[in-house]
Amino acid sequence: MDIDALILSRIQFAANISFHILFPTITIALCWFLLFFRLRFARSRDVAWEEAYYFWTKVFALTFALGVVSGIVMSFQFGTNWPGFMERTGNISGPLLGYEVLTAFFLEASFLGIMLFGRGRVSERVHLIATFLVAFGTTMSAFWILSLNSWMHTPAGFEIVNGQFIPTDWLAVVFNPSFPYRFAHKLLASALTASFLIAGLCAWQLLKGSATSGTHKAMRAAIFTAACVIPLQFLVGDMHGLNTLEHQPAKVAAMEGIWETERGAPLTLFGIPDQEARTTHFAVKIPKMASLILTHELDGEVKGINEFEGVHPPVAPVFYAFRVMVGMGSLMLLVAGFTAWRLWRQRRQPEVTLPKPLLWVLSGMAFSGWVATLAGWYVTEIGRQPFLVYGLMRTSEAATTLPPPYIALTLTAYLVVYGLLLVTYVGVLKYMAEHPKEHRQDAPTGALLGKAGV
């Protein structure tokens, strides 16, 4: 099959970012969980909180390592696959990526060692501060990366000189119109991803009889966090949608499968979009609901895909990915809400007692945050096409001119390595959950990681 360099470069970048985003999505929020566990231990001196802290520190270390490795690969992608992007936007993207390294990555790297290996070597206060700084560093990393990504969607604070994007207002660049919504949406997505990972592994421990006192503490913290965060995520998602409708109406039209501009547009729950026929087959619709959600008016006008001939994204991937994201979010809402209700009823009990079917559901949803995150990311990035910098720079203008076979070779290598790493990662987490005594807090961190096969 004859595939050109542009398509291969897009597939390769998508594969790399899809793998990389899995791990920061966990670590951004997981480190704040660790800080919470550490603070609870410092106040209560309950060893169960310390046990939870040190077990999940090992999970954080493993996840952080894979995030760093895959992130390094991502940085090479800009030069190898998208040289035109760095050539034209380097005056903006370069400093933003540099700020991420200086203010976030260095902070994480400097204090991660104290967090992992400092027990018994530094005071509890220093150890607590190190945990906070690592958590703060992961959040700052997301801040700068989301700032650059948001700028690519809603560019601001620049002028174009000889084809190059030159910054004129750094505050406008960093805090571009979509940044607050994307940043908040990502932080909440991370909180949900980490919450369901913790709840899922804890449920697995309860099922396998390997639960410790820290398991019960971590389970409660994760479930109540998820139950509180999900409604906020839906609220922020609505605000983000309104912002997207203002700045990227073609993306919203693809998300909703709306072909013709109309007032009182119906909400399509399910269907099969057909871009050639310009229609959605077998559509199940709710009258006027799309206009109500998108404009907050029953008769609000929503532009259709036909308004954006030649400058709209591929409809089917955006349409389906959006429904996967919303569907998974709704399932997370139901499961977290029901489980939180069950745990609230037994809040005075020291141990978590949940029915086995619910524990199996929680175990099966341990990585549900990954599904929702990837689906949302595909909506965002595919929905920006055919532009790299929305409305100003097409993706085809930045692609490499390398021969397609070279790109295909590296793409194949990436997919093989990433597949093996992902299977290994999940397997190590399973092993750690089933053998928590080998990961107790009094064992050296280096030995723990060694036994886990890291």
Protein Blocks (a to p, Z undefined) as FASTA:
>chain_A
ZZdfklmmmmmmmmmmmmmmmmmmmmmmmmmmmmmmmmmmmmnopaklmmmmmmmmmmmm
mmmmmmmmmmmmmmmmmmmmmmmlmmmmmmmmmmmmmmmmmmmmmmmmmmmmmmmmmgok
acfklmmmmmmmmmmmmmmmmmmmmmmmmmmmmgghiaceehiacdfblklmmmgmklmm
mmmmmmmmmmmmmmmmmmmmmmmmmmnopacfklmmmmmmmmmmmmmmmmmmmmmmmmmm
mmmmmmmmmlmmmmnopabgcehiacdfbdcddfklopaehiacdehklmmmmnopakbc
cddfklmghiaccfklmmmmmmmmmmmmmmmmmmmmmmmmmmmmmmmpmbdcddfklmmm
mmmmmmmmmmmmmmmmmmmmmmmpccfbghkacfklmpcfbdfklmmmmmmmmmmmmmmm
mmmmmmmmmmmmmmmmlmcfkbcfklmmmmnoZZ
